[in-house]
Amino acid sequence: MNLKDKVVVITGGASGLGQATARYMVNEKGAKVALLDLNAEAGAETVAELGEESAIFCQTDVTSEESIDTAIAVIMDKFGAIHVDINAAGIPLPCKILDRDGVASSLAKYATVINVNLMGVFNVMAKCAEQMAKNEPDEKGERGVVVNVSSGAAFEGQIGQSAYSGSKAGVNGMNIPAARELGPLGIRVNSIAPGLFGTPMVKSFDQKVQDALIQMCEAPKRMGDMEEFAHTCAYLAENAYMNGRVIRLDAATVMQAR
Ligand SMILES: NC(=O)c1ccc[n+]([C@@H]2O[C@H](COP(=O)([O-])OP(=O)(O)OC[C@H]3O[C@@H](n4cnc5c(N)ncnc54)[C@H](O)[C@@H]3O)[C@@H](O)[C@H]2O)c1
């Protein structure tokens, strides 16, 4: 799909990988972006930077159907269509099965992570697909593209990542059934499993943890540049033959247990 003047919905678009992708889509591809995020202040700043012609912010909670319905109505009103949906909203909340005293984790903590990282992705993907299905197909028969953000932790989660890894493996698991179901409508679905990127989420980790994580990057031995992630989103949107797959974007990293 040619991204020029297309409408790209980006959850988590007020920070980190989502925000970098919004910048890339507007500045490099000439697309319009709709940023869906809880953080209203950062969302407004990002729109001011990108320009109101090209960007809109909707304060939303991806776990709420009502919240996403409202955002979709605002986007349709302003831009008239949705062509690409990039689901980058996520939380890294650690969740050990047993605490130091051997007490089982509360289910509520586990559910919080699954709710945002997995159910939130399904929620926004479904609502966007409903709108994409109404688009006129382009010359390759395409109506829309979904890019869901997974994680290397979906494959080699560290101790304490049972909830996070479970949520991200769920995102990867949805790829094929979603691609099969939406394919006949001209909508493709892929996911990206990033390794380590220096976003506010990762920068919030203790410096020792960050240093240890960089040591696990194989080559190049550094955090990923957020533009490298944004470029991969654009590639997935533009390449009409990419469907139902998970791209590991991680400098050959294999995470250790801790
Ligand atoms: N940074 C990394 O190294 C890395 C690695 C693997 C996977 N990821 C994944 O990439 C995605 C983006 O991560 P990031 O590092 O840019 O994080 P980030 O914390 O910088 O950005 C995440 C954004 O999601 C928003 N958000 C959280 N919960 C939300 C909700 N319920 N509704 C709407 N918005 C919500 C936050 O407000 C924030 O702006 C996440 O899904 C994360 O799990 C990141």
The ligand as an SDF file (V2000), in Angstrom:
LIG
                    3D

 44 48  0  0  0  0  0  0  0  0999 V2000
   11.0340   -0.5440   23.8890 N   0  0  0  0  0  0  0  0  0  0  0  0
   11.3480   -1.8090   23.7010 C   0  0  0  0  0  0  0  0  0  0  0  0
   12.5240   -2.1820   23.7610 O   0  0  0  0  0  0  0  0  0  0  0  0
   10.2920   -2.8140   23.3840 C   0  0  0  0  0  0  0  0  0  0  0  0
   10.6810   -4.1320   23.1770 C   0  0  0  0  0  0  0  0  0  0  0  0
    9.7210   -5.0830   22.8650 C   0  0  0  0  0  0  0  0  0  0  0  0
    8.3970   -4.7080   22.7410 C   0  0  0  0  0  0  0  0  0  0  0  0
    8.0340   -3.4170   22.9640 N   0  0  0  0  0  0  0  0  0  0  0  0
    6.6190   -3.0770   22.8070 C   0  0  0  0  0  0  0  0  0  0  0  0
    6.5050   -1.9450   21.9860 O   0  0  0  0  0  0  0  0  0  0  0  0
    5.3500   -1.1990   22.3380 C   0  0  0  0  0  0  0  0  0  0  0  0
    5.7350    0.2480   22.5730 C   0  0  0  0  0  0  0  0  0  0  0  0
    6.6310    0.2920   23.6650 O   0  0  0  0  0  0  0  0  0  0  0  0
    7.5010    1.5790   24.0300 P   0  0  0  0  0  0  0  0  0  0  0  0
    8.8050    1.0610   24.5020 O   0  0  0  0  0  0  0  0  0  0  0  0
    7.4320    2.5560   22.9370 O   0  0  0  0  0  0  0  0  0  0  0  0
    6.7020    2.0580   25.3380 O   0  0  0  0  0  0  0  0  0  0  0  0
    6.3060    3.5090   25.8670 P   0  0  0  0  0  0  0  0  0  0  0  0
    6.0000    3.3010   27.3260 O   0  0  0  0  0  0  0  0  0  0  0  0
    7.3130    4.5290   25.4850 O   0  0  0  0  0  0  0  0  0  0  0  0
    4.9550    3.7930   25.0770 O   0  0  0  0  0  0  0  0  0  0  0  0
    3.7880    3.0500   25.3100 C   0  0  0  0  0  0  0  0  0  0  0  0
    2.6110    3.9870   25.2000 C   0  0  0  0  0  0  0  0  0  0  0  0
    1.4220    3.1900   25.3900 O   0  0  0  0  0  0  0  0  0  0  0  0
    0.5050    3.9740   26.1130 C   0  0  0  0  0  0  0  0  0  0  0  0
   -0.4660    3.1180   26.7890 N   0  0  0  0  0  0  0  0  0  0  0  0
   -0.2590    2.2520   27.8170 C   0  0  0  0  0  0  0  0  0  0  0  0
   -1.4090    1.6920   28.1880 N   0  0  0  0  0  0  0  0  0  0  0  0
   -2.3770    2.2060   27.3770 C   0  0  0  0  0  0  0  0  0  0  0  0
   -3.7780    2.0120   27.2800 C   0  0  0  0  0  0  0  0  0  0  0  0
   -4.4400    1.1890   28.1220 N   0  0  0  0  0  0  0  0  0  0  0  0
   -4.4540    2.6810   26.3310 N   0  0  0  0  0  0  0  0  0  0  0  0
   -3.8130    3.5500   25.4820 C   0  0  0  0  0  0  0  0  0  0  0  0
   -2.4820    3.7780   25.5540 N   0  0  0  0  0  0  0  0  0  0  0  0
   -1.7830    3.1090   26.4890 C   0  0  0  0  0  0  0  0  0  0  0  0
    1.3510    4.7510   27.1100 C   0  0  0  0  0  0  0  0  0  0  0  0
    0.6790    5.9080   27.6020 O   0  0  0  0  0  0  0  0  0  0  0  0
    2.5700    5.0990   26.2740 C   0  0  0  0  0  0  0  0  0  0  0  0
    2.4460    6.3710   25.6600 O   0  0  0  0  0  0  0  0  0  0  0  0
    4.7520   -1.8940   23.5800 C   0  0  0  0  0  0  0  0  0  0  0  0
    3.7120   -2.7420   23.1700 O   0  0  0  0  0  0  0  0  0  0  0  0
    5.9220   -2.6970   24.0990 C   0  0  0  0  0  0  0  0  0  0  0  0
    5.4990   -3.8260   24.8370 O   0  0  0  0  0  0  0  0  0  0  0  0
    8.9520   -2.4560   23.2800 C   0  0  0  0  0  0  0  0  0  0  0  0
  1  2  1  0
  2  3  2  0
  2  4  1  0
  4  5  1  0
  4 44  2  0
  5  6  2  0
  6  7  1  0
  7  8  2  0
  8  9  1  0
  8 44  1  0
  9 10  1  0
  9 42  1  0
 10 11  1  0
 11 12  1  0
 11 40  1  0
 12 13  1  0
 13 14  1  0
 14 15  2  0
 14 16  1  0
 14 17  1  0
 17 18  1  0
 18 19  2  0
 18 20  1  0
 18 21  1  0
 21 22  1  0
 22 23  1  0
 23 24  1  0
 23 38  1  0
 24 25  1  0
 25 26  1  0
 25 36  1  0
 26 27  1  0
 26 35  1  0
 27 28  2  0
 28 29  1  0
 29 30  1  0
 29 35  2  0
 30 31  1  0
 30 32  2  0
 32 33  1  0
 33 34  2  0
 34 35  1  0
 36 37  1  0
 36 38  1  0
 38 39  1  0
 40 41  1  0
 40 42  1  0
 42 43  1  0
M  CHG  2   8   1  16  -1
M  END
$$$$
